[in-house]
Amino acid sequence: MANKKMGLEVVSYAIISFSLVLLLASTTQAQSNGVFDVTKYGAGKDITEALTNAWKSACASTKASKVLIPSGTYWLRRVTLAGPCKAAIKLQVDGILQAPVDPDKLSGGHWVNFRYIDQFTLSGRGTFDGQGKVAWSKSTCQKYKDCDSLPMNIRFDFITNALVRDITSRDSKNFHVNVLGCKNLTFQHFTVRAPGESVNTDGIHIGRSTGIYIIDSKIGTGDDCISVGDGTEELHITGVTCGPGHGISVGSLGKYPNEKPVSGIFVKNCTISDTTNGVRIKSWPNLYGGVASNMHFEDIVMNNVQNPVIIDQVYCPWNQCSLKAPSKVKISDVSFKSIRGTSATPVAVRIACSSGFPCQNVKLANINLAYRGPGGPAKSQCSNVKPIISGIMSASGC
């Protein structure tokens, strides 16, 4: 009897040992040379669980790691990929990720959310396809509080020391990218694709972040190519092609209480084509205060752009506000230099500042914008501001 019991124990021990060997082999197979391939984690057509598990394993690695989504087309449900991780981590997306078409299947305001990660890279030849066409109708927007609660393609929350490169965001239901509380984050060769009629689909929106760089990227969408919210400091936009869309905008500001200052905005060497605005600063009237300063727009080419250069402190879309009192946002130290090309409207430069807090130290230098339609040539209009003008000023009036 004792021999029989001992034999059973030996068999049990052997089974457990063999199971551990299989588990170790499986883990080793899933993770090779620091690469965590989602196809080794059971990825099928839907990769949500496989991606989540691969990310958890990579994030727990004490050495630099990479999660790989290989070429192919995959379904991806709502997912949050969070840190902190134990070492630098990279997500390489070479495939096409498709969001659920139905917005109701993406509650929480986002589709893919990256949070609390340091030393992060998102790269590859891949596409985040929000399949957002159904969300752009007026009836859908009304259902989701005028589009505000529709899911964004990608959120970056509290990310530091990161790079997003060679990735495409397509047809988001809301903003393509939202950046919040980030520091030292660079977008390079980043692409946004959506038709001009896609509603409320800002390309990249930045808020309460420092040291954001958007370099050599191409953005075409139905709203602002890039929009800048409160608390943004040291934003550098260089070599961006924008259009269709609403241009590159600081604001809107002053809509909410306790907004943080905006400072250090540098937009340079960009091309804006067939948009409803060019480079713009906008704030709401009759609401809340704020500060926006040290903002510079230089070496910008405009191609058939409505409102190429604009400061609009009576911003009131769809008559959603009162004009009884002026904007309380203080704007200062702004320059528009070497702005050239064609305007689609007679007023190529419009600086409409607050009567309560007139703009201070606004410079216009070498503005060479042509308009050849009815009511031409190009004009400029200024109110509550005394701009400092130098060099060429093709749009007379200010």
N, C-alpha and C positions, 0 to 999 in steps of 0.2 A: 504493500500500500504506500509506504514511504517512497519507494522507487518510482511508483506511478505518479505520485504528487510531484516529485522532483522532475520527472520527465515533462509534466505539464508546465512547470515553472520555466524549464529550459525552452520549451516551444513558445511560451508567451513572451519570454525575453527576446527570442529570435524574431518574433513577429513585430514587437515594438522597435527593435533595432532596425529591422528592414524598413519599417514605416518612416523612421527618422532619416534613414538614408535616402528614401524616395523624396521626402520633404526637402532635404538638403539639396538633392539633385534638381528638384523642381525649382527651388529658389535660385540656384546657380544658373539654371537654364533661363529663368526669367530675367536675371540680372547678369549681364556679361560685360566685363570691362567698364563698369559704371553706367551701362546703358540699360534702361528699363523699358523694354519694348511692350507696348500695350497688347500686341498680338500674343505675347507669352502669358498674358493675364486673362485670357479667355475672351478677348475682343471678338465680337461678331459684327453684324451690321450696326448694332447699338453698342457704343464703346464706353458708355457712362461709368459702369461699375469697373471695367478694366482700367480706365484712365484714373479713376479715384484710387484704386488699389496700387497701381504702378506709382502714382504720385506719393502716396503714403510711404511706400518702400524707399523711394528715392530721397524723400525729404528726411528720412531717418538715417540715411547714410552719413558716415562721418567723413567721407571723401566726396569731392565734386562729382555730381551725377547728372544724367540726362534721361528724361522721359521722351520716348520716341513714338510718334504717330506716323506710320509709314504712308506711302502713297495709297490712294483709294478714297472712296466716298463713304462717310460714316454718319450715323445718327448720334446726336449728343443731346441729352436732356440737360436741365439746369444743373450746374456743377459749381462748387467752390473749391479752389485749390489754394490751401492756406499754409502758412508757415507759423512760427519760425522753423526753418530747416537747420540741420546741423552743419551744413556746408553749402557752398555755391550749388545752384541747381538750374538746369536748363530744360525747357520744353521745346522740342523740335517737332513742328507740325508740317508734314509734307503732304498730307491729305486734305480733303475737303470735309469740313465738319458742318453738318446741317442741323439747324435748330428746329424744334417742332413748329409747324405752321400756325397752330392755334395758340394765341397769346395766353389763354387761360392755363396752358400747361407749363407756363414759365412765370409763376408768381414770384414776387420779391424784387422786381425792378431790374433784374439782370438775367442773362443767359449764362455767361462764363465770368466768374469772379476770382481774381487773384488778390490775396490779402496777406499782409504782414510777412513779406518775404524780403530778405536782403540778398544781394548778389544773385540776381535772377536774370535769365535771358530767355526771351520768347523769339524763336526764329524758325526758318524753314521756308518752303515754297507754298505753304498751305493757305487755305481760305476759311474764314469763319463766316458761313452763309446764314444770315438771320432769317431768310425766307419771309421777308417782312411785308410783302405787297398787300396782304390782307389787312394790315394794320394802318395803312395810309389813308383809308377812306374817312370821310367826315363822321360817319355814324360810329365807326370803331373808335375814333379819337374821343368822341363824346362819352362813349361807354367807359373809357379809361381816363376820366378826368382831364379831357383835352390833351390826350397823349402822354401826360406826365408819368403815369404808372405803367406804361407799356415797357417791356423788357429791353434793356440795352444789350448790344452784342457782347461787349467786354468792359468789365470794371477793373481798374487798378486802385486798390485801397491800401494806403500806408505801405507802399513799396519803396525800397531804397536801393540805390546803386544797381540800376537795372537797364537792360537794353531790349528793345523790340525792333526786330529787323526782318525785312523781306516778307512780312505777313500782310495778308489782304483781309479787310472786313467788307462784306457785301450785304446789301439789302437788309440793314437792321430795321427792327420795328420801332426803335427810338434812337437815342444817340448811338453812334457806332462805338465810341470809346469814351469812358468817363474816368478822369484822373482825380483822385481825392487824397489829400494828406501824403503825397509822395515827395521824395527828395532824390535828386540826381537820377532822373529817368530820361532815357533817350529813345526817340522813335527815328529810325533811319530806313530809308527805302520802304516806307510804310504806304500802303495803298488803301483808299476807301472808294468803293464803287456803289453808287445808288443813283437812280434817275432824279431829275430835277423836281419831279412831282412828289417825291417821298417826303412826307410831312415830319417836321421836328426831328430830323436825323442829322444833328450836328456830327461832323467828322470826328474831331477830338475836342472834348470839353475839359478844361483844367480848372480846378478850384483848390484853394488852400494848400498849394504845393510850391516847392522851391527847387530851382535848378532843373527845369524841364527843357529838353532840346528836341525840336522837330526838324529833321534835316533831310533834304533831297527826297521828299515824299510827294505823292500825287493824290489829291483828294477831290472827288466829285460827288456831290450829294444834293439833298433838297433843302438844306438849311445852312448854317454857318459851316464853312470848311473847318475853321478852328474858332472856338469861342473861349473866352477867358472870364472866369468867375472871380468872386472876391477872394482875397487872401493869396493870390498868385504873385510870386516874386521870382525874378530872374528867369524869365521865359525867353528862349531864343528860337526863333523860327527862321530858317534859312533854306533857300532853294526849294520852296514848296510851290507846286502847281495846283491852283485852285479853280474849280469850275466843272460842272455847274454848281450853283449854291448861292449863299448869301454873303460870301466874302470872308475876310478874317476880322473878327470882332472882339473888342474888349467890352465886356458886359453881356447882358444888360446889368447895370449896377443900380443900387438904391431901392430895390424892390422889397428887401427884407431888413428887419432891424439887426443891428450889431454886425454888419458886414465888415470884414477885415480889409485893410488897405491893399490896393494893387500897385505894384511898383517894379520897375526894371523889366519892361516889355520891349523886346528888340525883334523887329520883323525886317528882314533884309533879303534882297536878291530873289524875289518871288514873282511869279507870273499869275495873274488873275484874269480869267476869260469868261465872258457871257454870264456874269453873275448880277444879282440885284444890288449888291454893294461891293465896294473894293476893300479899303482898309477903314475900319469904323470903330469909334468909341461911342457907347450909348448908355444913357441912364434914364430912369423913370422920373417923371415930375411928381411933386406933391406927395412923396412918400418918405423915405428914410435917407439919412446921410451916409457919407462915405468919402474915401479919398482915393484918387487915381493919379499917379505921377510918374515921371521918368519913363515915358513911352515914346518909342522912336520907330518910324517907318521909313525905310530907305531903299532906293534902287528897286522900285516896283514897276513892273510892266502891266498896263491895263489894256485888255482887248475887248472892246464893245461892252464896257462895264457901266451899269447904272450907278450913279452916286460913287464915283471912284474914291474921293476923299471926303470923309464925313465925321464930324462930331455932332451927335444928336442927343441933346439933353432934354428933349421933349418926346422921347421914345414912348409910344403908346399904341402898340399893335392891337388891332381889332377894337379900338376905343375902350380898352379895359381899365382906363384910369381917368383921374380927374386932372384937368389943366388949371385948376383954381390957384395952385401955388407952384413955384418953380422947383426944379430939381435941387436937392440938398447935397448932391455929390460934388466935391471940389476936385477940379481937374487942373493939373499944372505940369509944366516942363514936358511939352509934347513937340515933336518935330516930324514933319513930312518932307523928305528930301529926295530929289531925283525920281519923281513920279512921272511916268511918261506913257503915251499910248493913246487910246481912243475911248471917249465917253459915249454911252448910249443915250444920255440925257443932256439937256443944255447946261444944267448946273453941275459942273464937274467937281467943284469944291464947295462944300457947305459946312461951315463951322457955326453951329447953333448952340451956344452955351447958355448956362443958367443965368437968369436975371438976378437971382438971389446970391449966386456965387460965380461970378464971371470967371472964365478960364484965364489962367495966368501963364505967361511965357510960352506961347504957341508960335512955332516957327514954320514958315513955308519957304522952301528953297528949291529952285529949279523944278517947277511944276510945268510940265509940257504935255497938256492933254488937249486933243483935238475933238471937236464935235461938228459934224457936217449936216445935221438934219435941220428940220424947221426950228426957228428960234435961235439958230446959231449966230456967231461962233460960241465956243465954250465960255461960261461965266462962273464967277465965284460969288458966294453970299456969306456974310459974316454977321453975327449978332452977339452982343455981350462979350466981345473979345477984341483985342487990338493985336492982330498977328504981326510978327516980325517977318517981313518978306524980303527975300534976296534972290539974286540970279534971275532966271527965266520965270515969268508968271504968265502963261498963255491964257489963263482964265481970269479975266479982269473983273473987278467989282469989290473985292475986299480992300 
